[in-house]
Amino acid sequence: MNLDPDLAEVVVDGVWRLRSIPGANSYLVALNDDAYTLVDAGTPGAGSAITEALRRLEVTPSTLLLTHRHWDHAGGAADLRREFGLRVVLGSGDLEQGRMREDRKPPRLVRRVMHRASPPPPTVDNALPMDVETEVLPGVLAIPTPGHTFGSICYLLPDRDLIFVGDVTLNSGDRLSRPLPMANDDTAMQERSLSALADRSPIHGAPGHGDPLLDVFGDWIQKLASMPPASGGSLLRVLRNPAAALRFARRMGQSS
């Protein structure tokens, strides 16, 4: 691997966050069998940016692990599957007739700003069960955490004490936060998944939005889970914290 710090930043040993990828964070993981996997694929159109980064890093991934179906996490999946022939892995709750269920399209204003259309959903090669944990790859444990979507999955690397949490929780800068209720398939189910994850989380966490949290993730998610959800609807919660909403919007255009 030709590591270029302008293309990828080290999270922990053998795990990198790709830089300048539009949408949610996209992570690259070196597996115990000398193969590589990706975790999440950014927004529609991000496949080309990820492909370019991987070519320059001299890495060919064999698998794409999707935390859930939403457009800002899975938008580049079809392009990456076509480019690298990799296997796409997703929780079965996000599938319909063998393919990823089409997500609700982003608001029209967001699509105009991003100048991107929603691609067709990718074929899913490995549909993970939602009622049992699975060693999906050597050293990678898939943990069902439904609620944000019915197929949401977290991926745990026990030997590195790191977990990829998708949108089960987000890093808002000085704290972890919950996804907005309007973005959830089932908010009560999401709360149960958050509590279960807090009970067994490692010290390092790699969220879909915001910077990775090293050494403190377990403490932060336990604190979040012990607090009741904020009152009011999604719009009211955004208005209460416009700075966090602005940071999120900027990341949708391009992850740092």
C-alpha positions in Angstrom: 0.0 0.0 0.0 1.3 3.4 -1.0 0.1 5.4 1.9 -0.5 9.1 1.1 -1.7 11.2 4.1 -3.5 13.5 1.6 -5.6 10.6 0.6 -6.2 8.7 3.8 -5.7 9.3 7.5 -4.8 6.6 10.0 -7.6 5.8 12.5 -5.9 2.8 14.2 -3.4 0.3 13.0 -4.7 -1.0 9.6 -7.7 1.3 9.4 -7.9 4.6 7.5 -10.5 7.2 6.8 -10.5 8.2 3.1 -10.2 12.0 2.7 -12.3 14.3 0.6 -15.1 11.8 0.0 -18.5 13.4 -0.4 -21.1 12.4 2.1 -20.6 10.0 5.0 -17.2 8.7 6.0 -15.7 6.0 4.0 -13.2 3.8 5.7 -10.5 1.4 4.4 -9.6 -1.7 6.5 -6.6 -4.0 6.1 -7.9 -7.5 7.1 -6.0 -10.3 8.8 -5.7 -12.2 5.5 -3.9 -9.4 3.7 -7.1 -8.4 1.8 -8.8 -5.0 2.1 -12.4 -4.0 2.7 -14.3 -0.7 2.5 -16.9 0.4 5.0 -19.5 2.7 3.4 -19.3 4.4 0.0 -20.4 8.1 0.3 -23.0 9.9 -1.7 -24.1 9.3 -5.3 -21.1 10.2 -7.4 -18.6 9.4 -4.6 -17.6 6.1 -6.3 -15.3 8.0 -8.7 -13.5 9.8 -5.8 -13.1 6.6 -3.9 -11.8 4.8 -6.9 -9.2 7.4 -7.6 -8.1 7.4 -4.0 -7.7 3.6 -4.0 -5.8 3.6 -7.3 -3.4 6.1 -5.9 -3.0 4.1 -2.7 -2.4 1.0 -4.8 -5.2 -0.9 -3.0 -7.9 -3.1 -4.6 -10.6 -3.9 -2.1 -12.5 -7.2 -2.2 -15.5 -6.3 -0.2 -17.7 -3.3 0.6 -19.5 -3.4 4.0 -22.5 -1.1 4.1 -23.7 0.1 7.5 -27.1 0.8 6.0 -28.9 1.7 2.7 -29.1 5.6 3.0 -28.0 7.6 0.0 -25.1 9.3 1.8 -23.6 5.9 2.8 -24.4 3.7 -0.1 -24.5 6.2 -3.0 -21.2 5.0 -4.5 -21.8 1.3 -4.0 -22.9 0.4 -7.5 -20.0 2.2 -9.1 -17.5 0.5 -6.8 -19.0 -2.9 -7.4 -18.7 -2.4 -11.2 -15.1 -0.9 -10.9 -13.5 -3.5 -8.6 -15.9 -6.5 -8.8 -16.1 -6.4 -5.0 -18.8 -8.1 -2.9 -21.4 -5.8 -1.4 -22.6 -6.7 2.1 -25.7 -5.2 3.7 -28.2 -6.1 6.4 -31.1 -8.1 5.1 -33.6 -5.6 6.5 -32.5 -3.2 3.9 -33.2 -5.5 1.0 -36.0 -6.1 -1.4 -36.0 -8.9 -3.9 -32.2 -9.3 -3.6 -31.3 -5.7 -4.1 -30.9 -2.8 -1.8 -34.2 -1.0 -1.2 -34.1 2.3 -2.8 -33.7 5.0 -0.2 -35.8 8.1 -0.1 -34.1 10.6 -2.4 -32.4 13.5 -0.8 -34.4 16.8 -0.8 -34.5 18.5 -4.2 -32.4 21.5 -2.9 -29.7 19.1 -1.7 -29.6 17.3 -5.0 -29.3 20.7 -6.8 -26.4 21.8 -4.6 -24.6 18.5 -5.0 -25.3 18.2 -8.7 -25.8 14.5 -8.4 -28.7 12.2 -9.2 -29.5 9.0 -7.3 -28.0 6.0 -9.0 -29.8 2.6 -9.2 -29.3 0.5 -6.1 -26.5 -2.0 -6.3 -26.9 -5.8 -6.2 -26.1 -7.1 -2.7 -24.0 -10.2 -2.7 -24.2 -11.0 1.0 -27.4 -10.3 3.0 -26.6 -10.4 6.7 -29.2 -11.8 9.1 -30.7 -9.3 11.5 -31.2 -11.8 14.4 -27.7 -13.0 15.0 -24.1 -11.7 15.0 -22.0 -12.9 12.1 -18.2 -13.0 11.4 -18.7 -11.6 8.0 -14.9 -11.4 7.2 -11.9 -12.7 9.1 -11.7 -10.5 12.2 -14.8 -8.6 11.4 -18.0 -9.1 13.5 -21.3 -7.8 12.0 -23.7 -6.7 14.8 -27.3 -6.1 13.9 -28.5 -2.6 15.1 -31.8 -2.0 13.4 -33.9 1.1 13.8 -32.2 3.9 11.9 -32.9 1.6 9.0 -34.3 -1.9 9.4 -31.1 -3.3 8.0 -28.6 -1.2 10.0 -25.4 -3.1 10.9 -22.3 -2.1 13.0 -19.0 -3.7 12.2 -16.7 -4.6 15.1 -12.9 -5.3 14.9 -12.3 -7.0 18.3 -8.5 -7.2 17.8 -8.3 -3.4 17.3 -11.0 -2.4 19.8 -12.8 -0.4 17.1 -16.4 -0.3 15.9 -17.9 1.2 12.7 -21.3 2.5 13.8 -22.9 4.1 10.7 -25.6 6.4 12.0 -26.5 4.6 15.2 -24.8 7.6 16.7 -23.1 10.6 15.2 -20.1 12.7 16.4 -21.3 16.2 16.8 -17.9 17.5 17.8 -18.1 17.8 21.6 -20.5 14.9 22.2 -22.2 12.0 20.5 -25.8 12.6 19.2 -28.7 10.6 18.0 -29.9 10.6 14.4 -32.9 12.8 13.8 -36.2 10.9 14.2 -37.3 11.8 10.6 -34.3 9.8 9.3 -35.2 6.6 11.2 -37.3 3.7 10.0 -38.3 3.0 13.7 -37.0 5.4 16.4 -38.0 3.1 19.3 -36.1 0.2 17.7 -33.1 2.6 17.1 -33.1 3.5 20.9 -33.0 -0.2 21.8 -30.1 -0.7 19.4 -28.3 2.3 20.8 -28.6 1.0 24.4 -27.5 -2.5 23.5 -24.5 -1.1 21.7 -23.5 1.2 24.6 -23.4 -1.9 26.8 -20.7 -3.5 24.8 -18.9 -0.8 22.8 -15.1 -0.8 22.5 -13.0 2.2 23.4 -12.6 3.3 19.7 -15.5 4.3 17.5 -15.7 5.2 13.8 -19.0 7.0 13.1 -20.5 7.7 9.7 -20.5 11.4 10.4 -17.9 13.3 12.3 -14.3 12.4 13.3 -13.4 9.0 14.6 -13.2 8.9 18.4 -10.2 7.2 20.0 -10.0 6.0 23.6 -13.3 7.7 24.6 -16.0 6.2 22.4 -17.2 3.7 24.9 -17.6 6.4 27.6 -19.3 8.8 25.2 -21.9 6.3 23.9 -22.7 5.1 27.4 -23.3 8.8 28.4 -25.6 9.3 25.4 -27.6 6.2 25.9 -28.2 7.1 29.6 -29.8 10.4 28.5 -33.3 10.7 27.2 -33.8 11.8 23.6 -34.2 15.5 23.0 -37.8 16.7 23.1 -39.5 18.1 20.0 -39.5 17.2 16.4 -36.6 17.0 14.0 -36.9 20.6 12.8 -37.0 22.0 16.3 -33.9 20.0 17.2 -32.0 21.4 14.2 -33.0 24.9 15.1 -31.7 24.4 18.6 -28.3 23.4 17.3 -27.6 25.2 14.0 -23.9 24.8 14.3 -24.1 21.0 14.3 -26.6 21.2 11.3 -24.1 23.4 9.4 -21.2 20.9 10.1 -23.4 18.1 8.8 -24.3 20.0 5.7 -20.7 20.7 4.9 -19.8 17.1 5.3 -22.5 16.1 2.9 -20.7 18.1 0.2 -17.2 16.7 1.1 -15.9 14.8 4.0 -12.6 16.2 5.5 
